[in-house]
Amino acid sequence: MIRKFFKGKSLLFTGLMMVLATGSFAQLQDENKMDEKSGPQATFSAGADIVSRYIWRGADYGNSPGIQPAVAFSVGGFKAGFWGSYGLGQYSKKVNDSTVENMGHYAEFDTYISYTWKGVTLMAYDYFFPNPLNPNSGNKFYNFKNATTGHTLEICLSWAGTEKFPLQLYAGTFVYGADKGKDAAGTYGAGTDNNFSTYFEAAYTFNVKGFGVKPFVGGIPFGSAWYGPYGGVTNAGLTVSKSIAISKEYSLPVFGSVITNPQAQSVFLVFGLSL
């Protein structure tokens, strides 16, 4: 019953969340500072994370260490950028009881645009997974047909919390592309209609003796090929982070996370650093 409500009304639901969030948090301090004389300042940024495992919303992508580069442009509350993840080792996928398929090195190339106003961010995020063994075969980047594209577009809404109440909230719904519902056999992802897979997450940040601590929990209201076959918690854990001083001018951010997916009965311990 819950799944039917979300599947038919996810766009309306996300829109209502935007209105409620904007109204509820209208008194937050504006984070989009600007120069009084010249207006908002445009900036470019680039960097990369190195991680022992790429765990996204409770699932392991690539089953190997990876490097995750990012490039972004921002001006005022507007931001646009690219993010990727590339496995440093090959991985395999079990197709059935007798077949294991070589998947090569995991690859992901994402594009996003966002706007932040008074702590509330609205984002459109495009996920794309190139074929690591043959980039020109199968999943092609410039195929944007809803029925066959490898792109998946998510509309996301998040709140960053305040200094006194650092509770972070996130909601996202896939609205186009490679997110299909059930087929006649009941297998998610094998159908022809969009599934509108939806994910929610809450996190709380605080500091303990120089360490940043962030417990988090996330889940889904109904089944999805992306997250799991039924509604429930799919991502919960704790991240601890710290910046290690290398010199007077540079500090190296590092983090460790313990993550569990109760629905999949899996657990991960991840280490990463940012360059």
C-alpha positions as CSV (number, residue, x, y, z in Angstrom):
1,M,0.0,0.0,0.0
2,I,2.8,2.4,0.9
3,R,4.8,1.5,-2.2
4,K,1.7,2.2,-4.5
5,F,1.4,5.7,-2.9
6,F,5.0,6.6,-3.5
7,K,5.2,5.1,-7.0
8,G,2.4,7.2,-8.3
9,K,3.0,10.4,-6.3
10,S,6.8,10.6,-5.7
11,L,7.2,13.8,-7.7
12,L,4.3,15.5,-5.8
13,F,5.8,14.2,-2.5
14,T,9.2,15.7,-3.3
15,G,7.6,19.0,-4.3
16,L,5.6,19.2,-1.1
17,M,8.8,18.5,0.9
18,M,10.4,21.5,-0.9
19,V,7.6,23.8,0.1
20,L,7.5,22.5,3.7
21,A,11.3,22.7,4.2
22,T,11.5,26.2,2.7
23,G,8.7,27.4,5.0
24,S,10.0,25.6,8.1
25,F,13.6,26.8,7.8
26,A,13.0,30.3,6.5
27,Q,14.6,31.7,9.7
28,L,17.9,30.0,9.2
29,Q,21.0,32.1,8.6
30,D,21.8,32.6,4.9
31,E,24.9,30.6,4.1
32,N,25.2,32.2,0.6
33,K,27.5,35.1,1.5
34,M,28.4,37.6,-1.2
35,D,30.7,40.6,-1.6
36,E,28.8,43.8,-1.1
37,K,30.5,45.5,-4.0
38,S,31.0,42.8,-6.6
39,G,28.2,40.3,-5.7
40,P,28.6,36.5,-5.5
41,Q,32.1,35.2,-6.2
42,A,32.6,32.4,-8.8
43,T,35.0,29.6,-7.7
44,F,36.3,26.4,-9.1
45,S,37.4,23.4,-7.0
46,A,39.0,20.1,-7.7
47,G,40.0,17.2,-5.5
48,A,39.8,13.4,-4.9
49,D,39.1,10.9,-2.2
50,I,40.9,7.6,-1.8
51,V,38.8,5.0,-0.1
52,S,39.3,1.4,1.0
53,R,35.8,0.5,-0.3
54,Y,33.1,2.5,-2.1
55,I,30.0,2.0,0.0
56,W,26.9,4.0,-1.1
57,R,23.7,3.9,0.9
58,G,24.5,0.6,2.3
59,A,25.8,-1.2,-0.9
60,D,29.3,-2.1,-2.0
61,Y,30.2,-0.8,-5.5
62,G,33.2,-2.4,-7.0
63,N,34.4,-4.5,-4.1
64,S,37.8,-2.9,-4.1
65,P,39.7,0.3,-3.0
66,G,38.9,3.2,-5.3
67,I,39.7,6.8,-6.2
68,Q,36.9,9.3,-6.4
69,P,37.8,12.6,-8.2
70,A,35.6,15.7,-8.2
71,V,35.4,19.0,-10.1
72,A,32.9,21.7,-9.3
73,F,32.0,25.3,-10.1
74,S,30.0,27.5,-7.7
75,V,28.7,31.0,-7.5
76,G,26.4,32.2,-4.8
77,G,24.1,29.4,-3.9
78,F,24.4,27.7,-7.3
79,K,26.8,24.8,-7.8
80,A,27.5,22.4,-10.7
81,G,30.0,19.7,-10.9
82,F,31.2,16.2,-11.8
83,W,32.0,13.3,-9.5
84,G,33.4,9.9,-10.3
85,S,34.5,6.7,-8.7
86,Y,37.1,4.2,-10.2
87,G,38.0,0.9,-8.7
88,L,41.6,0.1,-8.3
89,G,41.0,-3.7,-8.5
90,Q,38.8,-5.9,-10.7
91,Y,35.7,-7.4,-9.4
92,S,33.2,-10.2,-10.4
93,K,29.5,-10.5,-10.3
94,K,27.6,-13.7,-9.7
95,V,25.0,-14.1,-12.4
96,N,23.5,-17.4,-11.2
97,D,24.7,-20.5,-9.3
98,S,27.0,-21.6,-12.1
99,T,28.1,-18.3,-13.8
100,V,30.4,-15.6,-12.5
101,E,30.9,-12.6,-14.8
102,N,34.1,-10.5,-14.9
103,M,33.1,-6.9,-14.5
104,G,36.5,-5.3,-14.9
105,H,37.3,-2.2,-12.8
106,Y,34.3,-0.4,-11.4
107,A,33.6,3.0,-13.0
108,E,31.0,5.7,-12.3
109,F,30.6,9.2,-13.8
110,D,28.1,11.5,-12.2
111,T,26.9,15.1,-13.0
112,Y,24.9,17.4,-10.8
113,I,23.5,20.9,-10.3
114,S,22.2,22.3,-7.1
115,Y,21.0,25.5,-5.4
116,T,21.3,26.2,-1.7
117,W,19.2,28.8,0.1
118,K,19.1,29.3,3.9
119,G,20.5,25.8,4.6
120,V,18.1,24.0,2.2
121,T,19.6,22.5,-1.0
122,L,17.7,21.3,-4.0
123,M,19.7,19.1,-6.4
124,A,19.4,17.2,-9.6
125,Y,21.9,14.4,-9.8
126,D,22.6,12.2,-12.8
127,Y,24.2,8.7,-12.1
128,F,26.0,7.0,-15.0
129,F,28.1,3.7,-15.0
130,P,30.4,3.3,-18.0
131,N,31.1,-0.2,-19.2
132,P,34.7,-0.7,-17.8
133,L,35.5,-3.5,-20.2
134,N,34.3,-1.8,-23.4
135,P,33.1,1.8,-23.0
136,N,31.5,1.7,-26.5
137,S,29.5,-1.4,-25.9
138,G,26.0,-1.5,-24.3
139,N,25.7,1.4,-21.9
140,K,26.4,4.5,-24.0
141,F,26.7,7.9,-22.4
142,Y,24.7,9.9,-25.0
143,N,21.7,7.6,-25.0
144,F,19.1,9.5,-23.0
145,K,16.0,7.5,-23.9
146,N,14.1,6.6,-20.8
147,A,13.5,3.0,-21.7
148,T,17.2,2.1,-22.6
149,T,19.4,4.8,-21.1
150,G,22.1,4.0,-18.5
151,H,21.5,7.4,-16.9
152,T,19.4,7.7,-13.7
153,L,18.2,11.1,-12.7
154,E,17.5,11.8,-9.0
155,I,15.8,14.9,-7.5
156,C,17.1,15.5,-4.0
157,L,16.2,17.8,-1.2
158,S,18.5,18.2,1.9
159,W,18.8,20.4,5.0
160,A,22.2,21.0,6.5
161,G,21.0,21.8,10.0
162,T,22.2,24.7,12.1
163,E,25.3,25.2,14.3
164,K,23.2,24.7,17.5
165,F,21.1,21.8,16.0
166,P,23.4,20.0,13.5
167,L,20.8,17.5,12.3
168,Q,21.1,16.8,8.6
169,L,18.1,15.5,6.6
170,Y,18.1,14.1,3.0
171,A,15.4,12.8,0.7
172,G,15.8,11.7,-2.9
173,T,13.7,10.1,-5.6
174,F,14.8,8.7,-9.0
175,V,12.5,10.3,-11.6
176,Y,14.0,9.1,-14.9
177,G,16.1,6.5,-16.6
178,A,17.5,3.2,-15.3
179,D,15.3,2.7,-12.3
180,K,12.6,0.3,-13.3
181,G,9.9,-1.6,-11.4
182,K,9.0,-5.2,-11.3
183,D,8.5,-7.5,-14.3
184,A,5.8,-10.2,-14.5
185,A,8.0,-12.5,-12.3
186,G,8.2,-9.8,-9.6
187,T,11.9,-8.9,-10.2
188,Y,12.7,-5.3,-9.5
189,G,14.7,-3.6,-12.3
190,A,13.4,-5.9,-15.0
191,G,10.1,-4.1,-15.7
192,T,9.3,-1.3,-18.1
193,D,7.8,1.3,-15.8
194,N,9.7,3.7,-13.7
195,N,9.9,2.6,-10.1
196,F,10.5,6.1,-8.5
197,S,12.9,4.5,-5.9
198,T,13.0,6.8,-2.9
199,Y,15.7,7.1,-0.2
200,F,15.6,9.0,3.1
201,E,18.5,9.7,5.5
202,A,19.1,11.5,8.8
203,A,22.5,12.3,10.3
204,Y,23.7,14.2,13.3
205,T,27.2,15.8,13.6
206,F,29.2,16.7,16.7
207,N,32.8,17.0,17.8
208,V,34.7,15.0,20.5
209,K,38.2,16.1,21.3
210,G,39.1,17.2,17.8
211,F,37.3,14.4,16.0
212,G,34.1,14.9,13.9
213,V,31.5,12.3,14.7
214,K,28.5,11.6,12.6
215,P,26.0,8.8,13.3
216,F,23.5,8.2,10.4
217,V,20.6,6.1,9.4
218,G,18.9,5.8,6.0
219,G,16.2,3.7,4.4
220,I,13.5,3.2,1.7
221,P,9.7,3.2,1.9
222,F,9.3,0.4,-0.7
223,G,11.3,-2.1,-2.8
224,S,13.9,-1.2,-5.4
225,A,16.5,-2.8,-7.6
226,W,18.9,-0.1,-6.3
227,Y,18.4,-0.6,-2.6
228,G,16.5,-3.8,-1.7
229,P,13.3,-5.9,-2.2
230,Y,11.2,-4.2,0.5
231,G,10.9,-1.1,2.6
232,G,13.1,-0.7,5.7
233,V,16.5,0.5,6.9
234,T,19.3,-0.1,4.3
235,N,22.1,2.1,5.6
236,A,23.1,2.8,9.2
237,G,26.4,3.5,10.8
238,L,29.0,6.0,12.2
239,T,31.6,8.1,10.6
240,V,34.6,9.6,12.5
241,S,36.8,12.2,10.8
242,K,39.8,14.3,11.6
243,S,42.2,16.7,9.8
244,I,45.8,15.8,10.4
245,A,48.2,18.7,10.2
246,I,50.9,18.1,7.6
247,S,52.4,21.6,7.5
248,K,51.4,25.1,8.5
249,E,49.5,25.5,5.2
250,Y,48.1,22.0,4.7
251,S,46.0,19.5,6.7
252,L,45.0,16.0,5.5
253,P,41.4,15.1,6.1
254,V,40.9,11.4,7.0
255,F,37.9,9.4,8.0
256,G,36.7,6.0,9.1
257,S,33.2,4.6,8.8
258,V,31.5,1.5,10.2
259,I,28.4,0.8,8.0
260,T,25.7,-1.8,8.1
261,N,22.8,-2.7,5.8
262,P,20.3,-4.6,8.0
263,Q,18.2,-5.6,5.0
264,A,21.1,-7.2,3.2
265,Q,22.7,-8.5,6.4
266,S,26.0,-6.9,5.5
267,V,28.6,-4.8,7.4
268,F,31.6,-2.7,6.2
269,L,34.6,-0.9,7.8
270,V,35.9,1.8,5.5
271,F,38.9,4.1,5.7
272,G,39.4,7.1,3.4
273,L,41.4,10.3,2.9
274,S,40.7,13.5,0.9
275,L,43.3,15.2,-1.3
